[in-house]
Structure formats: structure tokens, C-alpha cells
Amino acid sequence: MRSVQAAGHGHPHPVHAHRGMRLAGRAPRLIAPETLTLFSERMDDERDYENTVRDFILLHDLTHSADDFDS
């Protein structure tokens, strides 16, 4: 059951009704496997970079705290 709109009539404009049906019936866009592979490799590279930076910062902080402790 449809509710009546506050300012206007209760049925939608025909153009708007058809647009919704058109979008709902469209198949999803396919992505080429090469694109997915490149994206996956970029994500792996990004994760490796983040791990390297995190490890560097951890070792840097440990080294500096050991130097402070030794002095």
C-alpha cells in the first residue's frame, strides 16, 4: 500500500517509476580478472609497506629506550 504524499498526488511520475525498474533489472558490471589481480597485488604491497614501517618504528623506539636506559 502506498502512502499519499503531503504535497501532491499519491502516484509517482511515470518517468521516475520506470527509472527504478530499469536500475533494478540491470546486471552488475563485470571486472576484468587482470584488474582484480593488479588491485590484489597493490593491496599486498600496501600491507607489506605498513608492516615494514610499523616494524621500523618499533625497533627505533626500542633502540632509543635501550640507549636511554644504558646512559
CNS distance restraints for C-alpha pairs under 8 A (distance, minus, plus):
assign (resid   2 and name CA) (resid  10 and name CA) 7.26 0.50 0.50
assign (resid   3 and name CA) (resid  10 and name CA) 6.71 0.50 0.50
assign (resid   4 and name CA) (resid   8 and name CA) 7.95 0.50 0.50
assign (resid   4 and name CA) (resid   9 and name CA) 6.60 0.50 0.50
assign (resid   4 and name CA) (resid  10 and name CA) 4.35 0.50 0.50
assign (resid   4 and name CA) (resid  11 and name CA) 7.74 0.50 0.50
assign (resid   5 and name CA) (resid   9 and name CA) 6.27 0.50 0.50
assign (resid   5 and name CA) (resid  10 and name CA) 5.66 0.50 0.50
assign (resid  12 and name CA) (resid  16 and name CA) 6.76 0.50 0.50
assign (resid  12 and name CA) (resid  17 and name CA) 6.43 0.50 0.50
assign (resid  13 and name CA) (resid  17 and name CA) 6.40 0.50 0.50
assign (resid  14 and name CA) (resid  18 and name CA) 6.29 0.50 0.50
assign (resid  15 and name CA) (resid  19 and name CA) 6.31 0.50 0.50
assign (resid  16 and name CA) (resid  20 and name CA) 6.60 0.50 0.50
assign (resid  17 and name CA) (resid  21 and name CA) 6.76 0.50 0.50
assign (resid  18 and name CA) (resid  22 and name CA) 6.12 0.50 0.50
assign (resid  19 and name CA) (resid  23 and name CA) 6.31 0.50 0.50
assign (resid  20 and name CA) (resid  24 and name CA) 6.18 0.50 0.50
assign (resid  21 and name CA) (resid  25 and name CA) 6.22 0.50 0.50
assign (resid  22 and name CA) (resid  26 and name CA) 6.47 0.50 0.50
assign (resid  31 and name CA) (resid  35 and name CA) 6.83 0.50 0.50
assign (resid  31 and name CA) (resid  36 and name CA) 7.18 0.50 0.50
assign (resid  32 and name CA) (resid  36 and name CA) 6.68 0.50 0.50
assign (resid  33 and name CA) (resid  37 and name CA) 6.20 0.50 0.50
assign (resid  34 and name CA) (resid  38 and name CA) 6.16 0.50 0.50
assign (resid  35 and name CA) (resid  39 and name CA) 6.11 0.50 0.50
assign (resid  36 and name CA) (resid  40 and name CA) 6.03 0.50 0.50
assign (resid  37 and name CA) (resid  41 and name CA) 6.13 0.50 0.50
assign (resid  38 and name CA) (resid  42 and name CA) 6.16 0.50 0.50
assign (resid  39 and name CA) (resid  43 and name CA) 6.22 0.50 0.50
assign (resid  40 and name CA) (resid  44 and name CA) 6.25 0.50 0.50
assign (resid  41 and name CA) (resid  45 and name CA) 6.16 0.50 0.50
assign (resid  42 and name CA) (resid  46 and name CA) 6.10 0.50 0.50
assign (resid  43 and name CA) (resid  47 and name CA) 6.15 0.50 0.50
assign (resid  44 and name CA) (resid  48 and name CA) 6.16 0.50 0.50
assign (resid  45 and name CA) (resid  49 and name CA) 6.14 0.50 0.50
assign (resid  46 and name CA) (resid  50 and name CA) 6.19 0.50 0.50
assign (resid  47 and name CA) (resid  51 and name CA) 6.17 0.50 0.50
assign (resid  48 and name CA) (resid  52 and name CA) 6.14 0.50 0.50
assign (resid  49 and name CA) (resid  53 and name CA) 6.21 0.50 0.50
assign (resid  50 and name CA) (resid  54 and name CA) 6.07 0.50 0.50
assign (resid  51 and name CA) (resid  55 and name CA) 6.05 0.50 0.50
assign (resid  52 and name CA) (resid  56 and name CA) 6.10 0.50 0.50
assign (resid  53 and name CA) (resid  57 and name CA) 6.17 0.50 0.50
assign (resid  54 and name CA) (resid  58 and name CA) 6.17 0.50 0.50
assign (resid  55 and name CA) (resid  59 and name CA) 6.14 0.50 0.50
assign (resid  56 and name CA) (resid  60 and name CA) 5.95 0.50 0.50
assign (resid  57 and name CA) (resid  61 and name CA) 6.06 0.50 0.50
assign (resid  58 and name CA) (resid  62 and name CA) 6.15 0.50 0.50
assign (resid  59 and name CA) (resid  63 and name CA) 5.99 0.50 0.50
assign (resid  60 and name CA) (resid  64 and name CA) 6.20 0.50 0.50
assign (resid  61 and name CA) (resid  65 and name CA) 6.07 0.50 0.50
assign (resid  62 and name CA) (resid  66 and name CA) 6.08 0.50 0.50
assign (resid  63 and name CA) (resid  67 and name CA) 6.16 0.50 0.50
assign (resid  64 and name CA) (resid  68 and name CA) 6.19 0.50 0.50
assign (resid  65 and name CA) (resid  69 and name CA) 6.15 0.50 0.50
assign (resid  66 and name CA) (resid  70 and name CA) 6.10 0.50 0.50
assign (resid  67 and name CA) (resid  71 and name CA) 6.28 0.50 0.50
